[in-house]
Amino acid sequence: MALDYAKAYQQFIDEELSAASATAWMIPEAGKVRFAGGKTVEISTLTTTGLGTYQSGKTDGSAFPSGTVTNTWNSYNLTMDRGVKFSLDRMDPSDTAFLVTAENVIREFSRNALVKEQDMYRIHKLYELIQGDDTYGSTHVVTAALDKENAISTLTGLLQTVRGDAETMDGFVALVSYPNQAHFLEAADQTYHQITFGQRVAINGVEYDNVMMLDDLPCIFVPQSRMKTVITVQSGAEDGGGIVAGPDAKDIHALVVHCETPLAVSKLDAIKQFGPEENQFFDGTSIQARYLYDLFVESKRMATIGAVVAQ
C-alpha cells in the first residue's frame, strides 16, 4: 500500500509545533474556523441579547422577554503565503527508509524555522494591533527598562489595566522574553505577589513546562529574538528566508493577552513530492510545501491585549 506522505508530513509538523511553539495555544478550537477555499477562512462570532424585564402578571407565555442568539461567519484572508522546497538525493528505493529521512528533514524544519517564524509573526501581529488601536493603544502599550526593581510592578500594573478595560479577570496569559526571567527570579523573595517557577500549565489544551506563575497569571518565556516591534518577512530568494527583526526594532519585554483572543489559523495548502524517476532536475526526491497562515483578533477583543516595550 502506498504511503500517504502528505498526511505523514502534516502529522510531523503538528507534533513539532505543539511541542516547541510558544504560541500553539493561540490556535482556536475546532468549529470556530472553517476554510472557504483558497486563502479565505471564515471565523464564527457568537452574540446574544441581554436580559429584559420579567413580567409576572402575564400568563400567556410572554412573561419572559425574548432573546436572540446570532452566529455570524466573518470572512478573513490568510495574508502569509509561504513556501519551501527540500531536495533529497537518491538514497534507498525503500519508501519506509525514505520516510525516515524525510521525517528528519520536516521535523527539523518545523521545530526551528517554522516555529520561530510563526511565533514571531503572531507576537508581532498582536503588538501591532494593540499599538495601533485608537482606544487602547496609549494605555495598553507601556514602555519600560525592566529590572528586578520594576519587573513585577510593571507587568502586574499592565495586567490590572487590561483586566479593567476588558472587564474580565481570568484567562489571561503572558509571553515574557527570556532575558527578563532573571529579574523576576531576583525579585521573587522581595514582593507580596506569589511567584512560582517551573510549573506545568495547560493553556487551551496545550501543555507547557517551566512556566512562571505570577499570582494567577501564567507566564511563558520566549526567546527575545521572537519578540520585536518591527519585523521583516524575507522572501527566501536571496536571503535565508523566515522572519527577522526589522530596522529600528525594539524588544517586546512582555505581551499580555486573554487566551481566547488570538485566532491563529494555518493551512498546509499543498505538499508535493517528486521521486527520482519524476524529478527532472537532479537524481533524487524533491519535496515542495506551500503554507498559508495568519492571526486574527475580533474588534470586541482588543481591550484584552497589552504589551511592555523597551524604551
C-alpha positions in Angstrom: 0.0 0.0 0.0 1.4 3.4 -0.9 2.3 5.7 1.9 0.3 8.9 2.4 3.2 11.3 2.6 1.1 14.5 2.9 -0.7 13.0 5.9 2.5 11.9 7.5 4.2 15.3 6.9 1.2 17.2 8.4 1.4 15.0 11.5 5.2 15.7 11.8 4.6 19.5 11.6 1.7 19.5 14.1 3.7 17.5 16.6 6.7 19.8 16.4 4.6 23.0 16.6 2.7 21.7 19.6 5.9 20.8 21.4 8.1 23.8 20.6 5.9 26.8 19.8 5.2 29.4 22.5 2.0 30.4 20.6 0.5 27.0 19.8 -2.3 27.7 22.3 -3.5 30.5 20.0 -4.9 28.0 17.6 -8.8 28.2 18.0 -10.9 25.3 18.9 -12.5 23.1 16.3 -15.6 24.6 14.9 -14.5 28.2 15.4 -12.9 28.4 12.0 -13.8 26.9 8.6 -11.9 27.1 5.3 -13.9 28.6 2.5 -11.4 27.8 -0.3 -8.2 29.5 -1.5 -6.8 31.9 1.1 -10.2 32.7 2.6 -11.3 31.5 6.1 -14.5 32.1 8.0 -14.5 32.7 11.7 -17.6 32.3 13.9 -18.7 35.2 16.1 -21.5 34.3 18.6 -23.6 37.1 20.1 -26.6 37.2 22.4 -29.0 39.9 23.6 -29.1 40.9 27.2 -31.7 40.5 30.0 -35.1 42.1 29.9 -37.8 42.7 32.5 -39.8 39.7 33.6 -43.5 40.5 33.7 -45.1 38.3 36.4 -48.6 39.4 35.5 -48.6 37.8 32.1 -49.7 34.2 31.9 -49.8 33.9 28.1 -46.2 32.8 27.7 -44.9 36.3 27.2 -43.7 36.9 30.8 -40.1 36.2 29.7 -38.7 38.8 27.3 -37.5 37.2 24.0 -33.8 37.0 23.5 -31.8 36.3 20.3 -28.7 34.3 19.6 -26.7 35.2 16.4 -23.8 33.2 15.0 -22.1 35.2 12.2 -19.4 33.8 10.0 -17.0 36.6 9.0 -14.5 36.1 6.1 -10.8 36.8 6.5 -7.9 36.3 4.1 -4.7 34.5 5.1 -2.0 37.1 4.2 1.1 34.9 4.8 1.6 32.8 1.7 4.9 30.9 2.2 6.6 28.0 0.6 9.7 25.8 0.8 11.4 23.1 -1.3 13.7 20.4 0.1 15.9 18.2 -2.1 17.0 14.7 -1.1 19.5 12.7 -3.0 18.6 9.2 -4.0 19.5 7.0 -1.0 17.3 4.0 -0.9 14.4 2.7 -3.1 12.5 1.7 0.1 9.6 4.0 0.8 10.0 3.3 4.5 13.6 4.3 4.5 12.9 7.4 2.6 10.1 8.4 5.0 12.5 8.2 7.9 14.9 10.6 6.1 12.1 12.9 5.1 10.7 12.9 8.6 14.0 14.2 10.0 14.0 17.0 7.4 10.4 18.0 8.0 10.7 17.8 11.8 13.9 19.9 11.8 12.3 22.5 9.6 9.2 22.6 11.8 10.8 22.8 15.2 13.2 25.5 14.1 12.4 27.6 11.1 8.6 27.2 11.1 8.1 27.5 14.9 10.3 30.7 15.0 8.5 32.3 12.1 5.0 31.6 13.4 5.9 32.7 17.0 7.5 35.9 15.7 4.7 36.7 13.4 1.9 36.1 15.9 3.5 38.0 18.7 4.3 41.0 16.4 0.7 40.9 15.0 -0.8 41.2 18.5 1.6 44.0 19.4 0.9 45.8 16.1 -2.9 45.6 16.6 -2.9 47.0 20.1 -0.2 49.6 19.4 -2.3 51.0 16.5 -5.7 50.8 18.3 -7.2 54.3 18.8 -9.0 53.4 22.0 -6.4 51.3 24.0 -3.1 51.9 22.2 -2.0 54.7 24.5 -2.7 52.9 27.8 -2.1 49.2 26.9 1.4 49.7 25.5 3.8 50.5 28.3 7.5 51.5 27.7 10.0 50.5 30.4 13.5 49.4 31.0 12.8 46.3 33.1 15.0 45.3 36.1 14.5 43.5 39.4 13.0 46.6 40.9 10.2 47.2 38.5 9.6 44.0 36.5 6.8 42.7 38.8 5.1 46.0 39.3 5.2 46.8 35.5 3.7 43.5 34.4 1.0 43.4 37.2 0.2 47.1 36.6 -0.4 46.4 32.9 -2.5 43.3 33.7 -4.6 45.4 36.0 -5.2 48.0 33.3 -6.1 45.3 30.7 -8.4 43.5 33.1 -10.2 46.7 34.0 -10.8 47.7 30.4 -11.7 44.2 29.3 -14.0 43.7 32.3 -12.5 40.2 32.6 -10.4 38.8 35.4 -9.5 35.3 34.4 -8.0 33.6 31.4 -5.0 35.9 30.7 -1.6 34.7 29.5 1.7 36.5 29.4 4.6 35.9 27.0 7.8 37.2 28.6 11.2 37.4 26.9 13.9 35.1 28.3 16.3 37.9 29.4 13.7 39.2 31.9 13.4 35.8 33.7 16.4 36.8 35.9 14.6 40.0 37.0 11.6 38.0 38.3 13.9 35.5 40.0 15.8 38.2 41.8 12.6 39.9 42.9 10.7 36.8 43.9 11.5 37.0 47.6 11.0 40.7 47.8 7.4 41.0 46.8 4.0 40.3 48.3 3.0 38.7 44.9 3.1 34.9 44.8 5.7 33.8 42.2 6.5 30.1 41.4 8.8 28.8 38.7 9.0 25.5 36.7 5.2 24.9 36.7 3.4 22.7 34.2 0.4 24.5 32.8 -2.2 23.7 30.1 -3.4 26.6 28.1 -6.3 25.9 25.6 -5.3 22.2 25.8 -1.6 22.8 25.0 0.8 21.9 27.9 3.8 24.0 28.7 6.7 23.2 31.1 8.8 25.7 33.1 6.0 28.2 33.3 6.3 31.1 35.8 3.1 31.7 37.7 2.8 35.4 38.8 -0.2 35.1 41.2 -2.7 33.5 38.8 -1.0 34.7 35.6 0.8 32.0 33.6 4.0 33.5 32.1 5.6 31.6 29.2 9.2 32.6 28.5 10.1 33.2 24.8 13.4 33.9 23.1 13.9 37.7 22.7 14.6 37.3 19.0 10.9 36.4 18.6 9.5 39.4 20.4 10.2 42.5 18.3 8.2 45.7 17.5 9.2 45.6 13.8 9.7 42.6 11.6 10.9 41.9 8.1 9.4 39.0 6.2 12.2 37.6 4.0 11.4 36.1 0.6 14.0 33.4 0.6 15.2 34.2 -2.9 18.4 36.0 -1.9 18.3 35.5 1.9 17.8 32.8 4.4 14.0 33.1 4.4 11.9 33.3 7.5 11.2 36.4 9.5 13.8 38.6 11.2 13.8 41.8 13.2 13.2 44.9 11.1 15.0 48.2 11.1 14.9 50.1 14.4 13.1 47.2 16.0 12.7 47.4 19.8 12.4 44.5 22.2 9.0 43.5 23.4 9.6 42.6 27.1 6.1 41.1 27.7 2.8 40.6 25.9 -0.4 40.1 27.9 -3.4 38.7 26.2 -6.6 36.7 27.0 -6.3 33.1 26.0 -9.5 33.3 23.8 -8.4 36.5 21.9 -5.8 35.4 19.3 -7.1 33.3 16.4 -4.1 31.8 14.8 -5.1 30.0 11.6 -2.7 27.9 9.4 -3.1 25.7 6.4 -0.7 23.3 4.7 -2.2 24.2 1.4 -0.2 21.9 -0.8 2.6 19.4 -0.4 4.1 17.8 -3.5 6.6 15.1 -3.7 8.6 14.2 -6.9 10.5 11.0 -6.7 13.8 10.3 -8.6 12.0 9.0 -11.6 9.7 12.0 -11.9 12.2 14.7 -10.9 13.9 16.1 -14.0 16.3 18.5 -12.1 18.5 16.1 -10.1 18.8 12.4 -9.2 16.7 12.5 -6.0 13.5 13.4 -4.4 12.0 16.9 -4.2 9.5 17.9 -1.5 7.6 21.1 -2.1 5.3 22.7 0.5 3.0 25.7 0.4 2.0 27.0 3.8 -0.7 29.7 4.5 -1.2 31.3 7.9 -2.3 34.4 9.7 -3.6 35.7 13.1 -6.9 37.5 13.6 -8.5 39.3 16.6 -12.1 40.3 16.7 -12.6 44.0 17.3 -14.5 43.4 20.5 -11.4 41.6 22.0 -8.9 44.5 21.5 -9.2 45.5 25.2 -7.7 42.2 26.2 -4.2 42.9 24.8 -1.3 44.7 26.4 2.4 45.0 25.9 5.6 46.1 27.7 8.2 47.5 25.2 11.8 48.6 25.7 12.4 52.3 25.9 
